[in-house]
Amino acid sequence: MEIRWSHLRAEQLRLLAAAPEAIVVVPVAAMEQHGPHLPVMVDSLLCSAVAERAAQRVTARRPVVVAPTVWSGLSEHHMAFGGTITLDYPTFCALLRCVCRSLQRHGFGRVLLLNGHGGNEAALRVVVEQLSAELDLILATATYWHLAAAPFAAILERQSGVRHACEAETSMVLALRPELVDQSRFAEARSAEEEHGAATAYRWQSFAERTASGALGDPTAASAEKGERLLEAAGAALAELLLDEDLWRRP
């Protein structure tokens, strides 16, 4: 069954919207530098792939459709490296408001904003709070690598989760679009910065202050086989969330 919004006809989408249990997944990602070895489309590519895999798992049990990916997010911290297109928060919120309002006007009542970029996380929580008060729909957000944190940690060898242009992201791009990966530059992209636990305070930093290459993590440990396992784990975790009745229950 076709689950991509852009591949369906308007009459098919009207039928989907008529089902009270139908869910629209909106991938929300970024267009930003990913070190010397990966393309700038990484976050958008991976977020879209996870959303589609989850939808394929769910569609036999519940109507679900994946909207076109919001490909630009909050990426000011990557601007120093070039190649990045960033939004400010008012534009980001206004764009998502227009998307969600359009979905509501068509009759959809359940929307998940699936995040694929770390810089979007805090903003998406605020967007969900604001739009839930404005729009008559059940709106939620989740970040795909947090949903799959346990299986990701078991699959990865050099890091515990997703960092940036790292073992995880590089593996997933190798699984999906290997021709876009420059494997000759993996060693150059390796970052010496160690992983840290939860911070006690927050200070904005440019990525240029943290890494000379624009990457965090170790892409030399990446493989397409590992990437396929990561994508499947993320798709399964998201599918489980989409089928969670508590998430979609109105107060």
N, CA and C of each residue as an Amber inpcrd file, in Angstrom:
protein
   753
   0.8520000  -1.1980000   0.0000000   0.0000000   0.0000000   0.0000000
   0.8830000   1.2420000   0.0000000   0.5590000   2.2120000  -0.8260000
   1.3360000   3.4520000  -0.8990000   1.1260000   4.2770000   0.3600000
   2.2190000   4.6840000   1.0070000   2.1100000   5.4530000   2.2570000
   2.6680000   6.8650000   2.1150000   3.1900000   7.2270000   0.9450000
   3.7740000   8.5540000   0.7550000   2.7210000   9.5380000   0.2570000
   2.5100000  10.5930000   1.0130000   1.5150000  11.6290000   0.6780000
   1.6800000  12.1020000  -0.7530000   2.9150000  12.3670000  -1.1500000
   3.1840000  12.9600000  -2.4630000   2.8740000  12.0150000  -3.6120000
   2.7290000  10.7280000  -3.3450000   2.4520000   9.7440000  -4.3930000
   0.9710000   9.3820000  -4.4760000   0.1730000   9.9150000  -3.5720000
  -1.2620000   9.6120000  -3.5480000  -2.0610000  10.7000000  -4.2570000
  -3.2400000  10.3290000  -4.7090000  -4.1450000  11.2980000  -5.3150000
  -5.0060000  11.9410000  -4.2370000  -5.5510000  13.0980000  -4.5400000
  -6.3440000  13.8350000  -3.5550000  -7.5120000  13.0010000  -3.0370000
  -8.1710000  12.2540000  -3.9230000  -9.3130000  11.4510000  -3.4780000
  -8.8760000  10.3550000  -2.5110000  -7.6770000   9.7970000  -2.7190000
  -7.1610000   8.7940000  -1.7990000  -6.8640000   9.4060000  -0.4280000
  -6.3430000  10.6090000  -0.4330000  -6.0580000  11.2820000   0.8270000
  -7.3380000  11.6880000   1.5470000  -8.3700000  12.0250000   0.7850000
  -9.6570000  12.3280000   1.4190000 -10.2080000  11.0900000   2.1220000
 -10.0660000   9.9300000   1.5140000 -10.5250000   8.6860000   2.1330000
  -9.7360000   8.3840000   3.4050000  -8.4340000   8.6130000   3.3560000
  -7.6180000   8.4010000   4.5550000  -8.0440000   9.3370000   5.6770000
  -8.2930000  10.5900000   5.3370000  -8.6640000  11.5780000   6.3490000
  -9.9950000  11.2510000   7.0020000 -10.8490000  10.5190000   6.3040000
 -12.1670000  10.1720000   6.8370000 -12.0800000   9.1270000   7.9450000
 -10.9480000   8.4410000   8.0670000 -10.7780000   7.4290000   9.1160000
 -10.3030000   8.1070000  10.3950000 -11.0700000   8.0290000  11.4870000
 -10.6880000   8.7440000  12.7130000  -9.3270000   8.3280000  13.2580000
  -8.9210000   7.0820000  12.9960000  -7.6620000   6.5870000  13.5450000
  -6.4550000   6.8620000  12.6340000  -6.6780000   7.5280000  11.4940000
  -5.5880000   7.7860000  10.5520000  -4.5410000   8.7190000  11.1690000
  -3.2770000   8.4540000  10.8510000  -2.1550000   9.2340000  11.3760000
  -1.3490000   9.7930000  10.2090000  -0.9500000  11.0520000  10.3330000
  -0.0040000  11.6460000   9.3970000   1.3330000  11.8140000  10.1180000
   2.3880000  11.2380000   9.5540000   3.7420000  11.4340000  10.0680000
   4.4100000  12.5050000   9.2150000   4.8740000  13.5570000   9.8720000
   5.5660000  14.6470000   9.1810000   7.0380000  14.5920000   9.5840000
   7.9320000  14.1050000   8.7230000   9.3610000  14.1460000   9.0520000
   9.8470000  15.5880000   9.0740000  10.5450000  15.9460000  10.1260000
  11.0760000  17.3080000  10.2750000  12.5870000  17.1700000  10.4750000
  13.3580000  17.6930000   9.5420000  14.7890000  17.4030000   9.5630000
  15.6170000  18.6610000   9.3700000  16.6330000  18.5950000   8.5080000
  17.5600000  19.7130000   8.3200000  18.2920000  19.5400000   7.0040000
  18.9420000  20.6100000   6.5990000  19.8280000  20.5920000   5.4260000
  21.1130000  21.2920000   5.8710000  22.0970000  20.4910000   6.2630000
  23.2780000  21.0670000   6.9040000  24.5110000  20.2180000   6.6480000
  25.6590000  20.8150000   6.8740000  26.9320000  20.1290000   6.6730000
  27.0170000  18.8710000   7.5220000  27.6080000  17.8360000   6.9580000
  27.8500000  16.5850000   7.6850000  29.2790000  16.1110000   7.4410000
  30.2230000  16.9830000   7.7870000  31.6170000  16.6220000   7.6740000
  32.0930000  16.5280000   6.2350000  33.3050000  16.0240000   6.0400000
  33.8720000  15.9600000   4.6980000  33.4210000  14.7620000   3.8770000
  32.6800000  13.8460000   4.4810000  32.3950000  12.5650000   3.8250000
  30.9280000  12.3110000   3.5110000  30.0190000  13.1360000   4.0510000
  28.5810000  12.9090000   3.8580000  27.9140000  14.1280000   3.2240000
  26.8080000  13.9300000   2.4950000  26.0910000  15.0460000   1.8730000
  25.2770000  15.8310000   2.8960000  24.8590000  17.0120000   2.5040000
  24.1010000  17.8800000   3.4200000  22.6710000  17.3990000   3.6490000
  22.2200000  16.4110000   2.8850000  20.8440000  15.9260000   3.0030000
  20.6750000  14.8160000   4.0380000  21.7050000  14.5120000   4.8200000
  21.6770000  13.3390000   5.6940000  20.4400000  13.2860000   6.5850000
  20.1810000  14.3370000   7.3460000  19.0710000  14.2970000   8.3010000
  17.7300000  14.0970000   7.6000000  17.5430000  14.7740000   6.4800000
  16.2920000  14.6370000   5.7350000  16.1610000  13.2370000   5.1390000
  17.2530000  12.7110000   4.6130000  17.2450000  11.3630000   4.0430000
  16.8850000  10.3250000   5.0980000  17.5430000  10.3900000   6.2480000
  17.3470000   9.3690000   7.2700000  15.9850000   9.4780000   7.9420000
  15.5570000  10.6900000   8.2380000  14.2510000  10.8680000   8.8840000
  13.1270000  10.3690000   7.9780000  13.2240000  10.6640000   6.7040000
  12.2240000  10.1970000   5.7420000  12.2130000   8.6820000   5.6590000
  13.4040000   8.0800000   5.6260000  13.4850000   6.6200000   5.5120000
  12.8940000   5.9270000   6.7260000  13.1860000   6.4430000   7.9070000
  12.6260000   5.8460000   9.1250000  11.1070000   5.9680000   9.1360000
  10.5970000   7.1460000   8.7780000   9.1410000   7.3470000   8.7420000
   8.4720000   6.3780000   7.7810000   9.0550000   6.1860000   6.6110000
   8.4520000   5.2970000   5.6090000   8.5090000   3.8360000   6.0400000
   9.6120000   3.4270000   6.6700000   9.7000000   2.0450000   7.1460000
   8.6690000   1.7720000   8.2350000   8.5060000   2.7270000   9.1280000
   7.5040000   2.5570000  10.1790000   6.0970000   2.5030000   9.6000000
   5.8110000   3.3810000   8.6630000   4.4760000   3.4140000   8.0520000
   4.1660000   2.1020000   7.3470000   5.1510000   1.5260000   6.6800000
   4.9340000   0.2470000   6.0040000   4.6130000  -0.8550000   7.0060000
   5.2000000  -0.7850000   8.1780000   4.9180000  -1.7730000   9.2130000
   3.5070000  -1.6300000   9.7780000   3.0220000  -0.3940000   9.8180000
   1.7620000  -0.0920000  10.5120000   0.5530000  -0.1430000   9.5940000
   0.7360000   0.0990000   8.3150000  -0.3780000   0.4070000   7.4260000
  -1.4280000  -0.7080000   7.3280000  -1.0630000  -1.9590000   7.5690000
  -2.0450000  -3.0460000   7.5270000  -2.9660000  -3.0080000   8.7370000
  -2.5570000  -2.3100000   9.7930000  -3.3340000  -2.2720000  11.0300000
  -3.9980000  -0.9270000  11.2770000  -3.4400000   0.1250000  10.6820000
  -3.9700000   1.4700000  10.9130000  -3.6020000   2.3580000   9.7350000
  -4.5320000   3.2050000   9.2590000  -4.1970000   4.1110000   8.1560000
  -3.0970000   5.0880000   8.5750000  -2.0570000   5.1610000   7.7850000
  -0.9590000   6.0700000   8.0850000  -0.3670000   6.5660000   6.7770000
   0.0060000   7.8260000   6.7630000   0.5930000   8.4180000   5.5690000
   1.7680000   9.3000000   5.9900000   2.8330000   9.3000000   5.1940000
   4.0270000  10.0830000   5.4850000   4.0310000  11.3320000   4.6060000
   3.9490000  12.4800000   5.2430000   3.9320000  13.7550000   4.5190000
   5.3140000  14.0490000   3.9330000   5.3860000  14.9540000   2.9650000
   6.7010000  15.3860000   2.4750000   7.5520000  15.9260000   3.6170000
   8.8220000  15.6550000   3.5680000   9.7340000  16.0390000   4.6480000
   9.9610000  17.5490000   4.6900000   9.8810000  18.0950000   5.8970000
  10.2950000  19.4770000   6.1260000  11.8130000  19.4350000   6.1900000
  12.4710000  19.8570000   5.1070000  13.8930000  19.5650000   4.9250000
  14.8400000  20.5920000   5.5350000  14.3360000  21.7020000   6.0330000
  15.1960000  22.6960000   6.6790000  14.7160000  22.9270000   8.0930000
  15.6550000  22.9450000   9.0300000  15.3030000  23.1530000  10.4250000
  16.1770000  24.2210000  11.0500000  16.4640000  24.0540000  12.3480000
  17.2350000  25.0290000  13.1100000  18.6930000  24.5810000  13.1470000
  19.5040000  25.1600000  12.2730000  20.8810000  24.6950000  12.0710000
  21.9040000  25.8220000  12.1390000  21.6110000  26.8580000  12.8870000
  22.5450000  27.9820000  12.9950000  23.9280000  27.5240000  13.4490000
  23.9840000  26.5240000  14.3070000  25.2550000  26.0560000  14.8590000
  26.1390000  25.3610000  13.8180000  25.6100000  25.1060000  12.6210000
  26.4090000  24.4980000  11.5530000  26.8160000  25.4940000  10.4690000
  26.3930000  26.7260000  10.5770000  26.6040000  27.6840000   9.4920000
  28.0860000  27.9550000   9.2060000  28.9400000  27.8210000  10.2010000
  30.3510000  28.1380000  10.0130000  31.0250000  27.2530000   8.9660000
  30.4610000  26.0720000   8.7010000  31.0760000  25.1370000   7.7600000
  30.5540000  25.2870000   6.3310000  29.5590000  26.1290000   6.1150000
  28.9780000  26.2520000   4.7780000  28.0220000  25.1110000   4.4760000
  27.3240000  25.2230000   3.3550000  26.4380000  24.1570000   2.9040000
  25.1340000  24.0290000   3.6490000  24.9070000  24.8620000   4.6510000
  23.7580000  24.7200000   5.5520000  22.6920000  25.7560000   5.2180000
  21.4320000  25.3140000   5.2390000  20.2930000  26.2290000   5.1070000
  19.5180000  26.1500000   6.4160000  19.4260000  27.2730000   7.1170000
  18.7950000  27.2680000   8.4300000  17.5710000  28.1850000   8.4650000
  16.6480000  27.8570000   9.3330000  15.4870000  28.6990000   9.6190000
  15.6620000  29.3320000  10.9850000  14.9890000  30.4630000  11.2150000
  14.8860000  30.9620000  12.5800000  13.6280000  30.3580000  13.2090000
  13.5000000  30.5130000  14.5400000  12.3770000  29.8470000  15.1990000
  11.0180000  30.3400000  14.7220000  10.7850000  31.6590000  14.5730000
   9.4530000  32.0780000  14.1130000   9.0630000  31.4710000  12.7670000
  10.0200000  31.3620000  11.8470000   9.7320000  30.7690000  10.5390000
   9.4730000  29.2760000  10.6770000  10.2860000  28.6040000  11.4790000
  10.1310000  27.1690000  11.7300000   8.7420000  26.8760000  12.2900000
   8.3450000  27.6240000  13.3030000   7.0330000  27.4220000  13.9220000
   5.9080000  27.7460000  12.9510000   6.0570000  28.8430000  12.2010000
   5.0080000  29.2330000  11.2480000   4.8390000  28.1960000  10.1470000
   5.9550000  27.6420000   9.6830000   5.8810000  26.6140000   8.6530000
   5.1340000  25.3880000   9.1610000   5.4830000  24.9180000  10.3560000
   4.8190000  23.7400000  10.8980000   3.3580000  24.0320000  11.2340000
   3.0670000  25.2600000  11.6570000   1.6730000  25.6410000  11.8990000
   0.8530000  25.5170000  10.6130000   1.4030000  25.9930000   9.5010000
   0.6930000  25.9270000   8.2270000   0.4990000  24.4750000   7.7770000
   1.5250000  23.6520000   7.9520000   1.4000000  22.2370000   7.5800000
   0.3150000  21.5700000   8.4240000   0.3810000  21.7510000   9.7460000
  -0.5740000  21.0900000  10.6350000  -1.9970000  21.6260000  10.4340000
  -2.1200000  22.9280000  10.2000000  -3.4440000  23.4850000   9.9490000
  -4.0300000  22.9210000   8.6580000  -3.2050000  22.7420000   7.6430000
  -3.6770000  22.1470000   6.3900000  -4.1890000  20.7350000   6.6280000
  -3.4370000  19.9530000   7.4140000  -3.8500000  18.5780000   7.7100000
  -5.1710000  18.5590000   8.4670000  -5.2980000  19.4660000   9.4300000
  -6.5470000  19.5460000  10.1880000  -7.7140000  19.9300000   9.2830000
  -7.5200000  20.8860000   8.4070000  -8.6050000  21.3250000   7.5240000
  -9.0650000  20.2040000   6.5960000  -8.1700000  19.2900000   6.2710000
  -8.5380000  18.1590000   5.4220000  -9.2130000  17.0420000   6.2110000
  -9.2240000  17.1490000   7.5440000  -9.9270000  16.1710000   8.3510000
  -9.0560000  15.2350000   9.1540000  -7.7420000  15.3320000   9.0220000
  -6.8610000  14.4780000   9.8220000  -6.8440000  14.9690000  11.2680000
  -6.8740000  14.0280000  12.2020000  -6.9280000  14.3910000  13.6170000
  -5.7390000  13.9500000  14.4290000  -4.8050000  13.1960000  13.8080000
  -3.6320000  12.7000000  14.5290000  -2.3780000  12.9810000  13.6960000
  -1.4380000  13.7120000  14.2840000  -0.2270000  14.1110000  13.5610000
   0.9840000  13.8960000  14.4560000   1.9910000  13.2280000  13.8970000
   3.2630000  13.0710000  14.5900000   4.3430000  13.8230000  13.8280000
   4.9910000  14.7630000  14.4970000   6.1410000  15.4620000  13.9290000
   7.3770000  14.6360000  14.2920000   7.8940000  13.8760000  13.3350000
   9.0410000  13.0120000  13.5860000  10.3260000  13.7960000  13.3780000
  11.1100000  13.9240000  14.4220000  12.3260000  14.7220000  14.3480000
  13.5240000  13.8990000  13.8910000  14.3250000  14.5090000  12.9960000
  15.5380000  13.8780000  12.5230000  16.7730000  14.7440000  12.6760000
  16.7060000  15.7700000  13.5420000  17.8470000  16.6900000  13.7180000
  17.8810000  17.1620000  15.1620000  19.0440000  16.9730000  15.8210000
  19.1480000  17.3190000  17.2280000  18.8150000  18.7630000  17.5320000
  19.1450000  19.6750000  16.6320000  18.8810000  21.0870000  16.8580000
  17.4130000  21.4600000  16.8470000  16.5650000  20.5380000  16.4130000
  15.1150000  20.8050000  16.3750000  14.3880000  20.3830000  17.6480000
  15.0200000  19.5990000  18.4970000  14.2930000  18.9170000  19.5800000
  13.5510000  19.8730000  20.5050000  14.2650000  20.8230000  21.0810000
  13.6300000  21.7350000  22.0370000  12.5390000  22.5550000  21.3630000
  12.8090000  23.0260000  20.1510000  11.8310000  23.8410000  19.4280000
  10.5730000  23.0480000  19.1110000  10.7210000  21.7830000  18.7470000
   9.5450000  20.9820000  18.4120000   8.6400000  20.7620000  19.6210000
   9.2180000  20.6300000  20.7910000   8.3780000  20.5090000  21.9860000
   7.5440000  21.7820000  22.1910000   8.1680000  22.9360000  21.9740000
   7.4350000  24.2030000  22.1030000   6.3620000  24.3090000  21.0230000
   6.6930000  23.9230000  19.8010000   5.7170000  23.9480000  18.7010000
   4.5140000  23.0830000  19.0470000   4.7530000  21.9000000  19.5610000
   3.6450000  21.0020000  19.9110000   2.7770000  21.6190000  21.0100000
   3.4060000  22.2470000  21.9930000   2.6320000  22.8980000  23.0480000
   1.7730000  24.0280000  22.4790000   2.3580000  24.8420000  21.6070000
   1.6320000  25.9770000  21.0450000   0.4920000  25.5170000  20.1330000
   0.7960000  24.6150000  19.2180000  -0.2020000  24.2300000  18.2300000
  -1.2860000  23.3360000  18.8150000  -0.9810000  22.5980000  19.8680000
  -2.0150000  21.7830000  20.5150000  -3.1020000  22.6680000  21.1080000
  -2.7150000  23.8550000  21.5500000  -3.6930000  24.7940000  22.0970000
  -4.4740000  25.5040000  21.0060000  -3.8930000  25.5860000  19.8080000
  -4.5170000  26.3320000  18.7090000  -5.3880000  25.4700000  17.8080000
  -4.9860000  24.2170000  17.5800000  -5.6120000  23.3880000  16.5520000
  -6.3760000  22.2270000  17.1680000  -7.4270000  21.8380000  16.5060000
  -8.2520000  20.7270000  16.9840000  -7.7250000  19.4130000  16.4140000
  -6.5660000  19.0080000  16.9230000  -6.0020000  17.7130000  16.5540000
  -5.0680000  17.2430000  17.6550000  -4.7640000  15.9510000  17.6510000
  -3.8080000  15.3830000  18.5940000  -2.4440000  15.4550000  17.9230000
  -1.5510000  16.2090000  18.5350000  -0.2450000  16.4800000  17.9460000
   0.8460000  16.0200000  18.9020000   1.8170000  15.2720000  18.3630000
   2.9240000  14.7670000  19.1760000   4.2220000  14.9160000  18.3950000
   5.3340000  14.8190000  19.1080000   6.6440000  14.8070000  18.4550000
   7.5190000  13.7570000  19.1040000   8.4420000  13.2070000  18.3350000
   9.4120000  12.2340000  18.8310000  10.6440000  12.2940000  17.9420000
  11.7860000  11.9600000  18.5110000  13.0510000  11.9050000  17.7810000
  13.3960000  10.4360000  17.5670000  13.6650000  10.0410000  16.3340000
  13.7110000   8.6100000  16.0320000  14.8140000   7.8690000  16.7670000
  15.9800000   8.4940000  16.9880000  17.0480000   7.7460000  17.6520000
  16.8230000   7.6270000  19.1540000  16.0090000   8.5000000  19.7400000
  15.6410000   8.3100000  21.1420000  14.6720000   7.1400000  21.2830000
  13.7520000   7.0010000  20.3220000  12.8160000   5.8710000  20.3620000
  13.5570000   4.5450000  20.2960000  14.6490000   4.5030000  19.5500000
  15.3990000   3.2640000  19.3400000  16.7120000   3.2710000  20.1170000
  16.7680000   3.9580000  21.2420000  18.0310000   4.1240000  21.9660000
  18.6580000   2.7900000  22.3660000  17.8570000   1.8690000  22.8960000
  18.4110000   0.5910000  23.3610000  18.9670000  -0.2530000  22.2130000
  18.1920000  -0.4960000  21.1400000  18.7770000  -1.2710000  20.0360000
  19.9400000  -0.5600000  19.3470000  19.9110000   0.7710000  19.2600000
  21.0320000   1.4960000  18.6740000  22.3130000   1.2530000  19.4860000
  22.1990000   1.3220000  20.8100000  23.3690000   1.1180000  21.6560000
  23.9420000  -0.2850000  21.4930000  23.0640000  -1.2610000  21.2470000
  23.5180000  -2.6430000  21.0720000  24.1890000  -2.8620000  19.7120000
  23.8000000  -2.0930000  18.7120000  24.3370000  -2.2520000  17.3540000
  25.6610000  -1.5240000  17.1740000  25.7560000  -0.3230000  17.7470000
  26.9310000   0.5230000  17.5390000  28.1300000   0.0230000  18.3460000
  29.3230000   0.2060000  17.7920000  30.5460000  -0.2740000  18.4320000
  31.3700000   0.8210000  19.0810000  31.3620000   2.0200000  18.5240000
  32.2500000   3.0830000  19.0030000  31.5150000   4.2050000  19.7380000
  30.1990000   4.1510000  19.7840000  29.4230000   5.2020000  20.4300000
  28.1060000   4.6040000  20.9010000  27.4350000   5.2920000  21.8020000
  26.2190000   4.7430000  22.3860000  24.9530000   5.1360000  21.6230000
  25.0390000   6.1860000  20.8090000  23.8590000   6.6510000  20.0850000
  24.2710000   7.5130000  18.9030000  23.2940000   8.2160000  18.3360000
  23.5700000   9.0800000  17.1850000  24.2920000  10.3380000  17.6360000
  25.3800000  10.6820000  16.9260000  26.0720000  11.9350000  17.1730000
  25.9210000  12.8110000  15.9210000  26.9820000  12.9840000  15.1250000
  26.8290000  13.7960000  13.9170000  27.8470000  13.3510000  12.8800000
  27.3420000  12.8870000  11.7240000  28.2130000  12.3700000  10.6670000
  29.1130000  11.2700000  11.2260000  28.5460000  10.4350000  12.0560000
  29.2610000   9.5220000  12.9230000  29.1380000   8.0720000  12.4330000
  29.4600000   7.1410000  13.3080000  29.2870000   5.7240000  13.0000000
  27.8460000   5.4180000  12.6080000  26.8980000   5.9720000  13.3430000
  25.4830000   5.6790000  13.1020000  24.9840000   6.3060000  11.8040000
  25.1160000   7.6190000  11.6750000  24.5960000   8.2920000  10.4840000
  25.3090000   7.8160000   9.2230000  26.6200000   7.6380000   9.3050000
  27.3630000   7.1860000   8.1320000  26.9160000   5.7870000   7.7150000
  26.6780000   4.9130000   8.6890000  26.2060000   3.5560000   8.3790000
  24.8530000   3.5910000   7.6790000  23.9430000   4.4270000   8.1760000
  22.6060000   4.4740000   7.5820000  22.6330000   5.0440000   6.1680000
  23.4820000   6.0510000   5.9340000  23.6000000   6.5820000   4.5700000
  24.2400000   5.5340000   3.6580000  25.2020000   4.7820000   4.1600000
  25.7910000   3.7000000   3.3610000  24.7380000   2.6730000   2.9660000
  23.7730000   2.4300000   3.8480000  22.7140000   1.4680000   3.5410000
  21.7380000   2.0000000   2.5010000  21.5190000   3.3140000   2.5120000
  20.5060000   3.9090000   1.6310000  21.0790000   4.4700000   0.3400000
  22.1660000   5.2400000   0.4410000  22.7200000   5.9470000  -0.7270000
  24.2500000   5.8860000  -0.6880000  24.8440000   4.7180000  -0.8620000
  26.2970000   4.5900000  -0.7250000  27.0880000   5.4600000  -1.6950000
  26.4810000   5.7770000  -2.8440000  27.1940000   6.5790000  -3.8320000
  27.4170000   8.0180000  -3.3620000  26.7350000   8.4340000  -2.2960000
  26.8840000   9.7900000  -1.7660000  27.9360000   9.8820000  -0.6700000
  28.5480000   8.7670000  -0.3190000  29.5010000   8.7220000   0.7920000
  30.9290000   8.6510000   0.2520000  31.7920000   9.5430000   0.7440000
  33.2030000   9.5300000   0.3680000  33.9840000   8.7780000   1.4550000
  34.1500000   7.4850000   1.2580000  34.7850000   6.6570000   2.2790000
  36.2750000   6.9560000   2.4330000  36.8770000   7.6020000   1.4490000
  38.3020000   7.9390000   1.5520000  38.5650000   9.0050000   2.6130000
  37.5040000   9.6580000   3.1250000  37.6870000  10.7570000   4.0770000
  37.1840000  10.4030000   5.4820000  36.9290000   9.1250000   5.7270000
  36.4500000   8.7120000   7.0520000  37.4270000   9.0930000   8.1630000
  38.7160000   8.8030000   7.9750000  39.7010000   9.0780000   9.0250000
  39.7750000  10.5780000   9.3270000  39.6590000  11.3850000   8.2910000
  39.6780000  12.8450000   8.4530000  38.4870000  13.3320000   9.2740000
  37.3850000  12.6360000   9.1680000  36.1620000  13.0620000   9.8490000
  36.1000000  12.6140000  11.3000000  36.9370000  11.6720000  11.7000000
  36.8790000  11.1490000  13.0680000  37.1030000  12.2690000  14.0730000
  36.2610000  12.3230000  15.1060000  36.3330000  13.3860000  16.1140000
  36.9080000  12.8470000  17.4070000  37.7090000  13.6730000  18.0600000
  38.2960000  13.2780000  19.3390000  37.3970000  13.6370000  20.5120000
  36.3280000  14.3920000  20.2680000  35.4540000  14.7910000  21.3760000
  34.7510000  13.5780000  21.9550000  34.7840000  13.4400000  23.2570000
  34.1510000  12.3070000  23.9220000  32.6660000  12.5780000  24.1260000
  31.8970000  11.4920000  24.2740000  30.4810000  11.6230000  24.6000000
  30.3390000  12.0670000  26.0480000  29.3250000  12.8630000  26.3080000
  29.0750000  13.3470000  27.6560000  27.6470000  13.0070000  28.0570000
  27.4270000  12.9120000  29.3500000  26.0830000  12.6880000  29.8560000
  25.2640000  13.9750000  29.8220000  24.1480000  13.9670000  30.5280000
  23.2730000  15.1350000  30.5590000  24.0070000  16.3280000  31.1680000
  23.9290000  17.4590000  30.4900000  24.6070000  18.6640000  30.9640000
  23.8050000  19.3230000  32.0780000  24.5130000  19.9860000  32.9910000
  23.8330000  20.6960000  34.0750000  23.4240000  22.1010000  33.6570000
  24.0100000  22.5900000  32.5800000  23.6610000  23.9170000  32.0620000
  23.8010000  23.8790000  30.5490000  23.1430000  24.8360000  29.9010000
  23.1920000  24.8800000  28.4430000  23.8090000  26.1930000  27.9890000
  24.7300000  26.1090000  27.0400000  25.2880000  27.2810000  26.3770000
  25.3700000  26.9850000  24.8920000  24.8840000  27.9150000  24.0680000
  24.9410000  27.7070000  22.6210000  26.3870000  27.6980000  22.1610000
  26.7170000  26.7660000  21.2800000  28.0490000  26.7020000  20.6890000
  27.9400000  26.4400000  19.1950000  28.7990000  27.0860000  18.4350000
  28.9520000  26.7160000  17.0410000  29.6420000  25.3600000  16.9820000
  29.2860000  24.5670000  15.9840000  29.9470000  23.2770000  15.8100000
  31.4390000  23.4630000  15.5480000  31.8180000  24.6030000  15.0190000
  33.2280000  24.8790000  14.7420000  34.0540000  24.9520000  16.0230000
  33.3910000  25.1920000  17.1650000  34.0900000  25.1970000  18.4480000
  34.3170000  23.7870000  18.9770000  33.6060000  22.8200000  18.4020000
  33.6530000  21.4500000  18.9300000  34.4290000  20.4900000  18.0420000
  34.4990000  20.7750000  16.7490000  35.1230000  19.8430000  15.8210000
  35.6750000  20.5840000  14.6120000  36.8740000  20.2390000  14.2120000
  37.4760000  20.8810000  13.0450000  36.9040000  20.3400000  11.7440000
  36.4110000  19.1150000  11.7550000  35.9250000  18.4750000  10.5260000
  34.4380000  18.6870000  10.2760000  33.6970000  19.0920000  11.3110000
  32.2460000  19.1830000  11.1930000  31.5370000  17.9110000  11.5870000
  32.2880000  16.8930000  12.0040000  31.7090000  15.6170000  12.4140000
  31.9970000  15.3690000  13.8880000  31.1040000  14.6240000  14.5400000
  31.3160000  14.1530000  15.9090000  31.0880000  12.6490000  15.9110000
  32.0900000  11.8920000  16.3410000  31.9700000  10.4440000  16.3200000
  33.0290000   9.8260000  15.4230000  32.8490000   8.5470000  15.1060000
  33.8730000   7.8110000  14.3710000  33.2680000   7.0730000  13.1810000
  33.2640000   7.6890000  11.9960000  32.6930000   7.0270000  10.8270000
  33.5200000   5.8500000  10.3200000  34.7450000   5.6860000  10.8150000
  35.5550000   4.5550000  10.3400000  34.9550000   3.2190000  10.7580000
  34.0590000   3.2360000  11.7410000  33.3970000   2.0060000  12.1840000
  32.0940000   1.7440000  11.4340000  31.7660000   2.5760000  10.4600000
  30.4770000   2.4720000   9.7720000  30.4720000   1.3420000   8.7490000
  29.2610000   0.8020000   8.5200000  29.0760000  -0.1980000   7.4670000
  27.6300000  -0.1690000   7.0050000  27.3950000  -0.5740000   5.7800000
  26.0280000  -0.6240000   5.2570000  25.1970000  -1.6440000   6.0190000
  25.7920000  -2.7590000   6.3890000  25.0590000  -3.7900000   7.1390000
  24.5950000  -3.2460000   8.4800000  25.4630000  -2.5210000   9.1450000
  25.1060000  -1.9040000  10.4170000  24.0100000  -0.8540000  10.2000000
  24.1200000  -0.0990000   9.1170000  23.1130000   0.9120000   8.8180000
  21.7380000   0.3280000   8.5940000  21.6630000  -0.8040000   7.9010000
  20.3730000  -1.4590000   7.6790000  19.7570000  -1.8950000   9.0060000
  20.5610000  -2.4110000   9.9030000  20.0530000  -2.8170000  11.2170000
  19.5550000  -1.6130000  12.0120000  20.2640000  -0.5040000  11.9300000
  19.8350000   0.7090000  12.6250000  18.5080000   1.2260000  12.0690000
  18.3870000   1.2570000  10.7620000  17.1510000   1.7290000  10.1440000
  15.9720000   0.8380000  10.5000000  16.1900000  -0.4600000  10.5030000
  15.1160000  -1.3860000  10.8640000  14.7180000  -1.2180000  12.3240000
  15.6990000  -1.0170000  13.1890000  15.3990000  -0.8120000  14.6040000
  14.6090000   0.4740000  14.8170000  15.0000000   1.5400000  14.1170000
  14.2770000   2.8070000  14.2490000  12.8670000   2.6920000  13.6930000
  12.7170000   2.0210000  12.5470000  11.3860000   1.8310000  11.9730000
  10.4840000   1.0340000  12.8900000  11.0200000  -0.0050000  13.5130000
  10.2200000  -0.8300000  14.4240000   9.8080000  -0.0400000  15.6600000
  10.7350000   0.7520000  16.2030000  10.4190000   1.5430000  17.3960000
   9.3650000   2.5980000  17.1000000   9.4680000   3.2370000  15.9370000
   8.4610000   4.2350000  15.5620000   7.1180000   3.5810000  15.3020000
   7.1120000   2.4200000  14.6770000   5.8480000   1.7130000  14.4320000
   5.1470000   1.4020000  15.7410000   5.9160000   0.9880000  16.7260000
   5.3350000   0.7040000  18.0430000   4.6970000   1.9500000  18.6410000
   5.3580000   3.0850000  18.4880000   4.8020000   4.3400000  18.9990000
   3.5110000   4.7020000  18.2720000   3.4800000   4.5480000  16.9680000
   2.2880000   4.9050000  16.1920000   1.0830000   4.0540000  16.5970000
   1.3300000   2.8440000  17.0490000   0.2400000   1.9410000  17.4380000
  -0.1320000   2.0780000  18.9140000   0.5310000   2.9700000  19.6260000
   0.2810000   3.1680000  21.0490000  -1.0010000   3.9880000  21.2490000
  -2.0370000   3.3540000  21.7030000  -3.3300000   4.0430000  21.8650000
  -3.2600000   5.1750000  22.8820000  -2.4030000   5.0350000  23.8850000
  -2.2940000   6.0960000  24.8900000  -1.7930000   7.4070000  24.2820000
  -0.9400000   7.3060000  23.2810000  -0.4310000   8.5180000  22.6360000
  -1.5550000   9.3130000  21.9760000  -2.5430000   8.6140000  21.4340000
  -3.5810000   9.2650000  20.6420000  -4.8930000   9.4560000  21.3960000
  -4.8940000   9.1570000  22.6740000  -6.1200000   9.3130000  23.4600000
  -6.2960000  10.7630000  23.8890000  -7.4470000  11.3180000  23.5810000
  -7.7240000  12.6990000  24.0050000  -7.9440000  12.7570000  25.4960000
  -7.4970000  13.8330000  26.1670000  -7.6940000  13.9550000  27.6140000
  -9.1650000  14.0880000  27.9560000
